[in-house]
Amino acid sequence: MPSTSNDNVGAKPRRRNRRGEGEQLRADILAAVNRLLDRWGGDEKLTIRAVAHEVGVAAPSIYLHFSDKAELVWAALADKYRQLAQQMSAAGLTAAAGGPREKLRAQVHAYCRFAVDNPGHYRLMYQVRQPTVDPGRLGNHPARQVSGLLRAGLTASADAGYPLALPLHQAAHTLWTGLHGMVSVQHSFAMGGSTEDLLELADGLLDLVVADEPASGRTYPPQTGVDRVIAAVVGPE
């Protein structure tokens, strides 16, 4: 366990947790990480010691809950990804009667609306520089909650006869990164236009990735090298 005799130097006094309060400490740690990420805009200055000081505990207390900085940052962001995934799922259920393609469209719209309505949360989720980890761990990133919904939506659409323009994993990655690019440009440059304009752009992107009408014949293009790379990182659903 990484620690030094000075790990608790500068920590703000904090009363000892009573039995059963470990989850409260974990919640306090995650809240502190979000504050520091928001304050600094990246993870460069984020250390276990800095988090411990923000919470008011000694550094070894952090290691009781999180093994390293990557796990700490990902856990702090997980709730935000969960909120986005829940809104996308709810939108999809509402539109399910229109078929899988319309359900996916509703989820894409929910993604855009979340980004517009929660710019601070969205910035923390996607624009904060995050710890470098072994590629084998990337499939466990909390963003999987969102990308998994897009993959599932594209799979359901293709199975219903709507041809994909790209192999599945590549198509999902293209759709996801395209949506992120649209909302990020809108955030970064304070572009005018309504949410409806953004949704129209999102519809255009979706039309490029998956046909808007069913067709006979093959709906899944042959796998490419980059599709295999993405599939390997994502791992099994």
Secondary structure, DSSP 8 states (H G I E B T S, - for coil): ----TTTTTT--------TT-HHHHHHHHHHHHHHHHHHHSBSTT--HHHHHHHHTS-HHHHHTT-SSHHHHHHHHHHHHHHHHHHHHHHHHHHHGGG-HHHHHHHHHHHHHHHHHH-HHHHHHHHTSB-----GGGGGGSTTHHHHHHHHHHHHHHHHTT--BSS-HHHHHHHHHHHHHHHHHHHHHTT----HHHHHHHHHHHHHHHB-SS--SS--S----HHHHHHHHHH---
